[in-house]
Amino acid sequence: MSARAPGHSAAPAAFLHRCAAWSIDMALLLVAVLLACASRIHDGVVRIAAAFDALVQSMARDMVDLLLPGGTPTALAQRWLAEPHMRETITALSDAIAATVLPPLLLLTVLALAWFTLFESSPWQATPGKRLLGLRVVDAAGARVGPARAALRHLAGALSWLTLNLGHLLALVPPRRQALHDRIARTRVMQEDADAKLPAWAAAWLLLQALAAVAATAWLFIATQAAMQRAFDALL
């Protein structure tokens, strides 16, 4: 069954509208994954913290042993590369991160494939996020896409990420504003009202994500610095 072609007021979706819609969908999926994997994630975070502290303590001990007596940073780096204990602590941290992140990530990947495929091939022609922003996915002729094409579009999105988001930035290029995965699947994302501006709530949502990314980076830096300070305090 085909949906109606875009009306005369429809136009290729604006880039920020697409960003906001996608992030809303992923936030909904992420909440579901976090609830489903809450216990595993909690245990994993505890394991990561312990492995990280062990790594920091090992690094601090080597720094005290080498740098305080007058050693060079080059000698310190060589020791870190050659020391078996350092490799073991790095491996333990890597294993802890993988065990914590990979299962939820796999679940998120499966849910996202089902979510985007089913919604974008449905009579809505849009996920809940896209529907909130007045967007819908169509084929080259403006008709509703089937499940196979919707799944191909979603899977091809991996290439847009792997190109360091250059594939997504193609959605800025007029006149069709097709991201790389749209070009591969021969789809388009249309905005029902060509003149619609990004709603204030959607702009605030995007700003909140940017602030959250900055806050997370700052927290990581402060937490690392605090861990190093604790390690030095214990040694000196």
N, C-alpha and C positions, 0 to 999 in steps of 0.2 A: 504494500500500500504506500502510495506517495503522498507526501504532505504538499500543501500549496506552495507555489514559488514565492520568493520574497516579494512583499508589496513594494509599491513605488517609493515608500519612505525608508525602506531598509537599506543598509549599507554595510560594508565590511566592518567588523567590530573593532573598536579602538583598543589599543594595546593595554592601557591601564584597566579597562573594563574586563579584558580577558585575564589579566593578572589577578584582579580582585576575585573574579568568579572561580578561577582555579584554586586559589588559596582558601576560599571558603569551603570548597569540596574537600580539599586535603585536610583542613582542620577538623571537619566532621569525621573523616575516616581515621585521623590520628587519635581523636578522643576514643573512638571505638577500640582501636588497637591498644591504647594505653590501659583502658579498663580490662580488656581481655588478658593482657600480659602484665598486669600491675605487680603481682607477686614475683614473677621472674625478673622484672625490671628492678624492683627493690633489692632483691638479692644480688643482682648483677652490679648495681651501683655500689653496694657495700664491698663487693669483691674488687671492683675497679679502684675504689678509694684505698683499699689495703695495698693493692699492687702498685698504685701510684706513689703512696707513701714509701714503700720499700724501694722503689726506683729513686725517688728524691733523696732518701737517706744514703743510698749507695753513692749517688753522684756527689752529695755534700761531703761524705767521708773521703772520697778521692780528691776532692778540691782542697780539703784541709790538709791531707797528707802530702799533696804535691805543690800546691800554690803557696802555702804559708812558708815552707822552707826555701822558696825561691824558684820553684819549677815553672815551666812555661805552659801556656795554653795548648801548645802543640803536643807537649808530653802528656798533658791531661787527656787530650782527645785520643792519642794513641793508646793510652791505658784503658780508656773506655771501650775502644774498639777491640782490644785484645783480652780484656778481663772476662772470663767465663761467667762470673756472677752477674756482671752487667748485662750480658746477653740473656741470662736466665730471667732477670727481673723484667727486661723489655719484653721477652716472650710471654711472661706471665701477665703483663699488662695487656698485651695484644690479644691474648686468649680470652681474658676477662671482658674486654671490649667486644670482641667478636661474639662471644657467648651471650652477651647482653643485648647487642644490637641486631644481630642477624635474624633471630626468630621473629621479633616484631616487624622487622623490615620485610621479611618474606610474607608475613600475614598482610601487611599494608599493601604490598605489591599485588597480591591476589585479589584483595578487596577492591583496590583501585581499578584493576582490569574489569572486574564485574560491574562496578559502579559506573564507570564511564561508558562501557559498552552498552549496558542495559538502558541507561538514561538517554544517551545520545541517539540510540536507535528506536527509542520509544516515541509515542505520539507527541510528547513534549519536545523532542529533538534537543534536549538540553538537560544537563545535570541541575540539581537544585541551585548550585552557585550561579550557573549561567542563567537560569530562569529568573533569579533575583535581579540580575543585571540586564534582562531583556535580550539575551543572546540565544542563538540556536545554531546547531551544526547542520549543514546541508551539503549535498554533493555538487558537482560542477554545474549541474542544470538547475540547482536550487531546490531539489527534491529531498525528501527524508532519506537518510542513509540506513542501510541494513546493519545487522549485528556484525557481520564479517568486516565491513568497511570501518565501522566504529571501533572494533577491536584493533584493526590494522592502524588506525589513526593513533590510538592510545599507545600501542607498542612502538610505533615509529617515534613517539615522543622521546624515547630513550636516546635517539640520535640527536635530538635537539639539546638534550642535556649534555651528551658526550662531546658536542662541539663547543663546550664552555658557554652554552646559552646563545651562541650565534644563530642556531636554528630557531630559537624563540624570537630573536630580534628581527628575523625576516618578516615577522608580523607587523613591523613598522613600515615596511616598504609598500607604497601605494602602487597600483590602485587596488589590487585584490587583497593585500595584507594577509598573505598566507605564510604561516610558520612552516618550517621544514617538514614537520609531520603532516601538515595539511597538504603540502605539495605532493608528498609521497602517497597519501591516501586519496588524493584528488577530492578534498573536502574544503569547505569554507566555513568560517564562523561569522554569522551575520548578526547585526544589531538592528532590532526591530525599528527603533526610532533613530534615524541617522543623525538627528540633532541633539540627542540626549547627552547631557553632560554627566560626568562621573558623580554619583550621589555623594553628599557630604559624609554619610556613614561609611561608604566604601573607601573614600579617601582617608578617613580616620582609621579604618581597618588596615590599609596598606601602611600608613604611618606607624601604627602600633607594631606591625611586624618589623619594620626597620628599627624602631626603638628597642624591640625585644632582641634583635640580633646584636645591636650595640651593647645592650646590657649583658647578654650572655658572654660576649667576648670579654667585656670588662670583668665579669665575675670569674671567668676562667683565668685571666691574668692575675687577679687578686688572690684567688685560691692557690695558684701555683706559687706565687710569691710568699704566701703565708706558710705553705708546706715547706718551702726552702728555709724560711726563717726558723721554723720549728726544728728542722733537721740540724741547722747550724747551732741553735741554742742547746741542743742535746749533746753536741760534740765539743763545744767550746766552754 
